[in-house]
């Protein structure tokens, strides 16, 4: 009885030890998996427009796509996009909705976001056909009263761009043609229409945001000249803007990571901007 009882107790002890070993092994495996999961960096979640070259598109062909990929690669991760047309409601439906964490191009120090140090500063430029020899350099050039002038309209409500306001303040209105930056969104590169209009001769000169002008001017069949709009600050209207990356205001850690990348990789960023013919100006 005692022997039998001892054997039974002994058998039970072996079973319990086996179960304990199994539980320990499972716990170790779970801990290891947790370490692996935490070691894998999160993707860089970018809020972006799927049809907005030269900045971004769904094929990843824009310079903002390229810079986002470089940041992700430097941190051993990948880019994950939330696609939304960059117009009214863009921030509300992307960054502020929490579906993504970074907007790759945003005016520095602008509300309602936190912005990194600028990674480039560009300007509106006058775009003309080289064969016409117009040589427009200033908003005060008398020729702007005599030729057809294209300007960009900036919002769903047809709000004017800074050069359009500056021309209007000078009474230059009747010979001005507006081109919405949204264009026909059903077509590729809708914002390119104003540069194409100069190349076709629909307008003689256009005042265009520099990155867009540089990229599409280089793709026209005729030679186009680009000259920075002056004065660079016209009254209270700046014609040049510093551009940063944007995050939510409470996202201080991510802001520091992006700032560090920009500071240490500015030359790499500049090379990408050069490939896209982005005109830059100093502070």
N, C-alpha and C positions, 0 to 999 in steps of 0.2 A: 504494500500500500504506500509506504513511504517512498520506496524506490520508484514505483509507478508515478507517484505524485511528483517526485523530483524530476523524472523524465518529462512529464507533461510540462512542468514549469520551465525546464530547460528548453524544450521545443518552442514554447511561447516566447522565451527570451531571444532565441535566434530569429524568429519572425519579426519581433519588434525592432531588432537591430537592423534587419534588412530594410524594413520600412523607413527607419530613421535615415539610413544611408541614401535611400531613394529620394527622401524629402530634401536632404542636404544637397544632393546632386542637382535636383530641380531648382533649389534656391540659388545655387552657384550659377547655373545656366541662366536663370532669370536675371541675376545681377550682372552677368557678363553681357547679356543682351541689352540691358539698360545702359551699361557703359558705352556699348557700340552705338546705340541710338542717340545718346547724348553727345557722343564724339562726332557724329555726322552733323556738319553745320547745316543750319536751316537754309533753304533757298533764298536768294535775293528776290523779294516780291515787289515787282515794279508795276506802277500804274502807267499805262501807255496808250497812245492813240494808234489804232491798227492801220491808218491810212493818212499819214502825215509826214511824208518825206520833205526835207532831208532829216527830220528829227527821229521819226520812228515809223515802222509799219509791221504788219504781222509776219512778214518774211524775215524780219530782223535786219533790214538793209539800211536803217538810219544811223546817224552818228550817236544818238542816245542809246540805241540798241548795242552798238559796239562798245561804248563806254560801260554800260551795265554788264555786258559779258566780261569785260576786262576786270571789273571789280569782283564779280562772282568768281572768276578764275583765280584771282589773287587770294581769295578766301576759301578756296577749295570747295566751291559749291556751284550751283547753277542758277539761272534766272527763271523765275516764274512770273508770268504776266497776267495782269487783269486788263483786258482791252475795253476801252471806252472812248468814244469820240471826244476830243478835247475842245469842248464848248461849254456853255452854261450847264452846270450840274456835274461837271467832271469830278471835282474834288468830293462833292457830296456822295457820289456813287462809287468812288474808288478809295482814296486815301482815308476819308472820314468815315467811310463805311467799314473800314478795317479789312477789306479784301486784299489790300496791298499796302506796302510800307514806304515806298520811295517814288517820288516824281522826279524824273531825271533832268528836267529843265524847267526852272521857275525863276521869276525875277527876284533878285536878292533882297532880303529884308521885307518881303511883301507878306501881308496878312492873307489868310488866317493860318499860316503854316510856320514852321521853323525852317530856316534855310542855312545851308552850309556856306563856307567861304566860296566866293565866285570861282568857277573854273574857266569861264571866258567872259569877255565883255565885247559886245558887238554893237553895231549902229545901223540905223536906216541908211540906205545908199540910194543915189540917183542911178538909174539904169537907162542907158541910151544905146542906140545902134552906133557902132564905131564909124560906119560909113557916113553918118550924118554930121559928125564933128560938132556936136552941140556944146560939149565941154561944160555942162551945168555943174556947179559946185556949191552954190549957195541958194538958200530959200529966197534971197533977195535978188537973184539974177533976173533981169528984166525979161529974158526970153520965156520965163515961166508964165507970163501973161499972154504969150502969143502962140504957144504950141499946145498940143493935147497932152494932158498930164494924168497919169494913172496913179491912184492912191489905194491903199488897202482899207477895207471896212472890217472892224475888229469883232463884232458881236452879232448875236441873233437879232439885236435891235438896230443893226447898222451903225453902231458907234464908230467914230472916226479914229484913225491912227494918229500919232503925234504929228507926222508931216502934213496930214490932211487938215488938222486943226491949225497948224502954222500957216498953211496956204490960205485957209479961210480967213484967218485973222488979217491977212494982207489983201483981202478982197478978191483973191484968185479962186473963183467958184465956177463960172460958166463954162470954162474949158477943161474942167476936171471930171475924170471918169472913175467911178468907184468899182473896186473888185473885192468881193468878200473873201476873207481868208478861208472860209469853209468851201466855197466853190460848189461844184456838183459832187457831193460825197459818194455818189454811185460810181464815179470814175476814179481811176488812180490819180494820185497827186493833185487833189483839187485846188490846193493853194498856189499851184504853179501858173495859173491862168494869167496873172498880171505880167509875169516875165515873158510868157509866150506872146502876149499882146504887144509888147515892145518889139520883139523879134519879127512879128508879122507886119508891124507898122500901124497897128490899130491906135496906138498912142505913141508919141514921140519920146517921152521921158516918163519914168515911173519912180516913185519913192517907195522902196520895198525894204522890209526887214532883212538885214544883211545875210544871215545864214540861208534863208530861202533864196535870196537873189543870187548869191554866189554859187549855190548848188545847181540851180536851174539855168542860169546864164551859161555855165560851162557845157550845158547839154543842147544848146541851140545851134542851128546850122549857120547862123550869121554871128559875127563877132559883136559882143556887147561890152560896153565899158561900165564899170561900177566905180562910183566916187562917193565917199562918205558925205552925208548931208551936214551942212554947216548953216548957222552956228550949231554946235553940238547941244547947247542948251538954249532954246529960243524962248526968252521970257521965263515962264515957269515950266515950259515943256521940254523935257529931255528928249533927245533924239538917239541917245546911246544908253544901253542898259547892261548891267552886270547880271549874269545868269548863274544860278546855283542849283543844287539838288534840294528837294523839299521833303520833310518828314512831318509827322504830327508834332505839335508843340511839346507834348509830354515825352517824346521819344528821344531823350537826351543821349542815351548810350549809342543809338544808331547814328545820331548826328555826329558824335565824336568819331565813330568808325569811318564815316564817309569823309569827314574833314581830314582825317589822317591820310586816307587814300589820296585825296586830291593834292594834299601838300607833298606827298612823297612820289606821286606819279604825274605831276603836271606836264612834264615833257611828253609822256606817252599820250596824254589827253590831247596835247597840242598837235601831235602827229596825226591823230585821228581827225581833228578839226581841219587840219591842212588838206587832208585827202578829200574833204567835202567842200573845200573852197570857202570856209567860213571866215569872213573878214572880221578882224579884231582891232580894237582900239584900246589905248592905255586909259587908266583912270583919269 
